[in-house]
Amino acid sequence: MTVSGVDATLPSVYIRASCAIPSSQTMAPPLLTLTDIHLTFGSTPLFTGADMAVHARERLCLVGRNGSGKSTLLKIAAGELEFDQGERFFQPGTTVRYLPQEPDFSAYATVMDYVEAGLEEADDPYRAQLLLQALGLTGEELTSNLSGGEARRAALVRTLAPEPDILLLDEPTNHLDLPAIEWLEKEIAGMRSAVVMISHDRRFLENLSRSTLWVDRGQSRLLEKSFAHFEDWRDTLLEQEQLDAHKLDRKIVREEHWVTHGVSGRRKRNMKRLGDLGKLRQQRADRLKPTGDVAISVVAGEASGKLVARVEKISKSYGDRVLVKDFSTRIARGDRLGLVGPNGIGKTTLVKMLTGQLPPDTGTVKPGANIEMLIVDQQRTALAADLTVKDALTGGGTDVVAIGDTRKHVMAYMKDFLFLPEQARTPVSRLSGGERGRLMLAMQLRHPSNLLVLDEPTNDLDLETLDLLQEMIADYRGTVIVVSHDRDFLDRVCTSIIAPQENGAWVEYAGGYSDMISQSGGGTRNGKISGATSAVSTGSKNHSTMLSPSPSSSSPPRSPPSSPRAASKLSFKDKHALQALPGEIEKLEGDIAKVNKALAEDGLFDRDAKRFGKLVRLLEKTQSELDQKEQRWLELEMLQEELEG
């Protein structure tokens, strides 16, 4: 392990030399670099050569599956965690501030004590006070009594106030409401600091990032574009990887056929080819497959009535504080309602009244027939810290999980949610935030329902799992009520949005979050939706069934080669090609090897530039022909596999 720079406690970051530096940064070296980082926990390697670079005023987002090592890489960059091998370098004089997922307030009595401890002599203390005020804090709050949202805002003030050269932000939007998220976006956009961020909030990443670093299977890959372009780019890479893996498998089959049927009397040639076959087999054995997807499904109960709830002028107050005033709506079977607004505005209270868990002070809520409600709450109260994964799923004392009317072995059910067998006896307290989120979904979604209430379901889930959760909601035959601060998630799943106005008033807008902003003429400010109050008529809602795609201007991912037209069997011509192509491919590979050998002669270009150019053109032509024949052979192999079963 190597640490370079003036102070070994400071972090650093870089992308390996093979990755190009963004064009806007070519004139200056990175402020922080991580090069060829290796890290192993126990017997499991987490990084096998990860790199990262942060240039001045960079906006870099780290993405990857839960457990891929994003937070660990950020901790290494911040100097919070040591690594086994590699180099960490930082430019002398670089200042860095790190926002962890779970800040430690134990050594500080008040928020102001905590914030001031993060300031250095040259930092402006008045900026910290201004940030506290902007985020609704006074600094006098006791750290022992902070809510999740207050703790996150206090940690943000401590991190942002010094205006460092580099900000390292791990899930900065967690526990923040929409006004705070929108404020944070504007604050970061106006800062001169370089920013490295990890977030599950797509809209946040799309609005702020200018480059994307994908942490995957121990490696890191750089896309010099914003997160809006990432998913198409990732899918293209994975498709190409799948094609390359299939080519490797078929090449091994071809070589194994030669070993069985084509061994000649030329011992030297045979031994070399057998050695090459061994290398191909080892290459396949060393190949790391992408992480699988969570098998999210919800057990549907019996269909509810067409009318899930009729709500007439309900109100709720606590003392002089009015949370809900004269709200009316009709919830029909199949609706997807989203509730938005600042923390503490009354979203949970309104949901409890809509679902019959809390009686209103005035007004009526008439529930529909045959309602089976399932609640997945953000506090994850069903997850006791000392409970093991297995006991959480089974209830203890058995190896079987009840999923509706069916039964499944706990190990198989754990695999559906990407838990390893050795995690069966892992206490909940030792799980990551993403793992706890998946465990909560696994526990709750196995119960039958036709009314699903999701309170902040996106917290700590990776982007791939969020996609699957959205698909599950789209396919769900019942009704969904979701409380969320994730704008992209609301756009994708909701048919209407209920948002707060002044003095306890709530208004319903057709469509998703972006539609609500368009209709209201503004965003969430001061605890309400600014702009006009263009409400959806509660008597005749026009719920548009929509799944808005996320912004993307990149070209669609390249599809795998299309198979020839389906038929009951291969044609004579295709059969002949399938038999002849391996020999033709082998010959072309030999020709390429000869040309490369000739080009490698010392002084060839100086001695005979004309011949050198001729060989280069021959190499290009032969390589192109080889690519075409390999592609055709792969198509025929895929077709034969399809026809055979």
Summary of the structure (lengths in Angstrom):
residues: 645
radius of gyration: 29.3
end to end distance: 51.3
largest distance: 97.5
contacts: 2009
relative contact order: 0.09
helix: 39%
strand: 21%
